[in-house]
Amino acid sequence: MLVRLARRERALSGPAQKKEEDHVESELLALLKQEQTKTFYSLDDLAQKIGVSPLTIYEKLTSLEAKGYVRFARVVELDAEPSANLASDIENGARSILLYLRQLKALQSKENEVTHNVYDKIGREIIGKIATSTSQFANARTKLERQLEELESKIRETEEKIQEIKVRGDIGEIIAKDAEKMIESLQQEIQALKLSRKEFRQALGIEQEPSPPRKTDNVTNPRLEQIRLELEELWARHQVGELDQKDYDARKAELDAEKRKCEEKTGLAEGIQELTDEILSSVQELETRLHLEDADKTFSEIRSLLTACRSQ
């Protein structure tokens, strides 16, 4: 029986009714068999139905898995908009702002060639487009910042869970071997969460890889460097006959795909920084020369937003 656990990010501890240990495991197994048509199971829901803590449910599932009754996979619920889409929205918003700023520069050079009404009409239309793009850019950043806050909270909660399980193992409430497995699983979660946090911060411009010294292959992502080392190790294992051609090709394809994604994310973060710098430079140049209704207000909003982004 495959049990997919949709874990809500809550603390492992909770009020639990006292039950005989042997009854909890048999009752849990009976409940799983009764509801085996379900695709996902929640630790919290199972704990509530049986009347014990989510931690006890986790322990008993581990025990049932060891006995061969079930095997389970953990699935973390994510309701938020994918961060990759938001990072793309940030870049697209910045590119739109820059495009319209360039149009304003071109319009400014035509000021003496057209009537005031024509110049003013086109200028106000472009200013309106800049204001819309600035709003979209700000909204995408706000959503990604909110996801970053949630991610930080998940990291803290997971770290506390590890501490809790360790203490419970130390005092004999959990079997030491089971505690080690649970801690190892949570540590893997933390590694993935911290990698996502780094990507979020780079997309927001909060965190950047130091420029010097930079290698000729432009490595700016720690996971990217790790993948390249894994590819080298994989090749060596294949050469000495430790891996057959089929296993080597399959694993290499996985690593190559992940490598491409890392390279895309790194390039996206660096592109946003370059766009931000050029936008601020263009705004500074236009502020002193362009005289259009609402232009000063829009320029001020752009400057405030991007300056705040750079100072984070």
N, C-alpha and C positions, 0 to 999 in steps of 0.2 A: 504494500500500500504506500503510495507516494503522498506525503503530506506537505503542501506548500504553505509556509507560514507567512502571512502578511502582517509583519510586525509594526504596530504603531509605536512611534518613538516615545515611550513612557518609561518611568523608572521601573526597574525590575521588582522592587519591593512593593508590598501592599498588604492590607489586612487579609488574613487567611483564616478560615475556620479549621479547627483541629480535626484531622481525619487520620485513620489508621493508614500507614504508608502502603500496605499491601492492597488495600481497597482502592486507593487513588489510581494506581497503575491499571488495575483491571477495569475500573470504571472509565478511565480515559480510553483504553483500547476498545471497549464496548461502544463508547460515544463515537469514536472515529469510524468504526465499522457501520454504525447506524447512519452516519452522514458522509459516507465515502463517495457519494456522487458530487460533493462540493469540490470546486476548483481550488479555493483558498481557505485556509483556516487562520484565525487570529488567536494568538496566545491569550489575549485579554478575554475574548469570547469563551474560549475553552475553560479558562480559569473561573469565569463567572458561572458557567453551567455546572461545574463540578464543586465549586465552593472553596477553591484554594488560590494561592497566589500564582501569577504568571511564571515566577521563577520555579515553583514546584512543577508546573506543567512542562516547562523546559527540561527539568531534570528527568521527569518521567518519560518524555519523548526520547531523550537521549538513551535512557535505559531500554525502551522498547526498540529503538534503532539498533542498539548493540545486540539485542536478542533476535533481530531479524524480522520483527513484526512490521516495522515501518521504516521508511527512509524519507527524510524531509529536506526541503530547500527553503532558504529564507528569502523573502521578498520585502524590501522596504517600500512603503507607500510613498509616492511622489505625486502630489496634486498640482504642483506649480508648473508653469510654462517652461519647457526645456531651456536650459541656460545657453545652449549653442544658438538657439533661435534669437534669444535676447541679445547675445553678443553680436550677431549679424545685424539685428535691428539698430544697435548702437552705431555700428560702422556705416550702415546704409543712411541713417539719419545724419551722421557727420558728413558723408559724401554729398548728400543733398544740400546741406547748408553751404558747403564749400562751392558747389556748382552754382548756386544762386548768388553767392558773394562774387564769384567771377563774372557773372552776368551783370551785376551792379557796376563792377569795374569797367566792363565794356560799355555800359550805358553812360557812365560818367564821362567817358571820352567823346560821346556824341552830344553832350549837353548844348554845345554851341551850334549844332547842325540841325536841330529840330525845335519846334515851338515848346514853350514852357508846358502847355497842357499835355502834349504827347510825352514829353520827358517825365512829367509828374505821374501820368497815368501808368506808364510802364514801370516806373520805379516803385509806385505803391503796390502794384501787383507782385513784383518780385519780393518786396519787403514782407508781404502777406505770406508768400510761400516759405520764406525764411522762418517766419514766426511759427508756422505750422510744423516745419521740419524740426525746429528747436524744441517744440513741445513733445513731438514723437521721440526725439533723442532723450529728452529728460525723463519721459515715462519709461522707456526701456531701461535706462540706468536705475531708476527707482525700483523697478521690479527685480532687477538683478541684485541690487543692494539688499532688498528684502530677502531674496533667496540666500544671499551670503550670511545674513543674520541668522536665518533658520539653520543653515549649515553649521555655523559656529555653535549654536545651541545643541545640535545633534552631536557634535564632537565632544562638548563638555559632558553631555548626558552619557555618552558611550564610555568616556573615561571614568565617570563615576560608577557605571555598571561594572567595569573591570575591577575597580577598587572594592566594590561591594561583594562581588563573587569571590575575590581573593580572601577577604575577611571571613566570609562564610565557609570557605574551604579550610582556612587556618583554624577555625574553632570547631571544625568537624561537622558542620551542618550539611555540607556538600562533600561527596566523595572527592578526594584530591584529584583523581584522574579525570572525573567529569568536569571539575572546576577548570582544569588545565585546558580541556577541549573548548569549553565555553569562552575562556579568556582568549585563546588563540583565534577563535572565530570573530570575536569582537575587535581584536587588534587588527585583523584584516579589514574589517569595516572602517576602522579609524584611518588606516592607510589610504583607502579609497576616498574617504571623506576629505582628508587633508590634501590629496591631489586635486580634488574638485575645488577646494577652497583656494588653492594657488591659482587655478585656471580662472576662477571668478575674479580674484583680485587683479590678475593681469588684464583681463578684459575690461575691468573698471579703471585701469590705470593706477590702481593703488599700489601694486607690487610690480617691479620690473627686475629682470635679471641684470646684474652688473655688466656694463659694456666691456670694460677691460678686465683681464685679457680675454679676447674672444678668439676661439679656434677658427680655423679656416672653414670648418664645416658648419659654423654658425649654430652650435648647440646652445639652446637657451631654455631647455626644459629637462629637468632631472630624469623624468620618466623616459624621455627620448634617448638620453644617454644610456639608461638602463636597458632599453630595448636593443640598442646597438651592441651592447656587451652580450646580451642574451643571444643575439643573432650570431655573434662570433663563437660563443660557446656551443651553440647548436651545430654550426658548421664543423667545429672540431670533433664533436661527438659523432657526427655523421661520417667524418673521415676515418675515424678509428673503428668504425663498425658498430658503435653502441646504438645507433639509430638506423633503421632501414630507410629506404628511399621514401616509402609512403608516409611514415611518421615524420620524417624530416620535412617533406613538402607541406604536409598539413600544418605543422607547427610554424614553419617559416611563413606560410600564407597568413596565419593569424597575427604574427608579429609585424609583418609588413603592413597589414591593414591598420593595426594600432599605431604604427610609426607614422603613416600618412596622416592620420587624424591628429596626432600630436603636432606634426609640422604645420598643419592647417591652423590649429588653435594658436600656436606661437606666432605665426605670420599675421593672424587676425589681430592679436593684441598689439603687436608692433605697428600695424597699419593704423589702428585707432589713435595711437600716440602721435604719429606723423600727421594725421589729419587734424587732430586737435591743435597742434602747433601752427599749422598753416592757416587754420580758421582764425585763431587769435591774431596772427600777423595781418591777415586780410582785414579784420575788423578794425584793428588799430590804424591801418592805412586809410580805410574808407571814412572813419569817424571824423577825420580832420578835413575831408574834401567834399563829402556828400551831404546835401541838404534836402532831405525828403521828409514828409510827414511820417511819424512813427518810427523813423529810422533810428533815432537816438535811443528810444525805448528798447527796440529789438536788439540793437547792438549791445546795450547794457545788460540785457538778459543773457545773451550769448556769452559775453565776457564773464559775467558772474558765475554762470553755470560751469564753463570750462575751466575757469581759474580755480573754482572749488574742487573740481575733479582732479586737477593737477596737484592740489595741495593736500589731498587725502593721504 
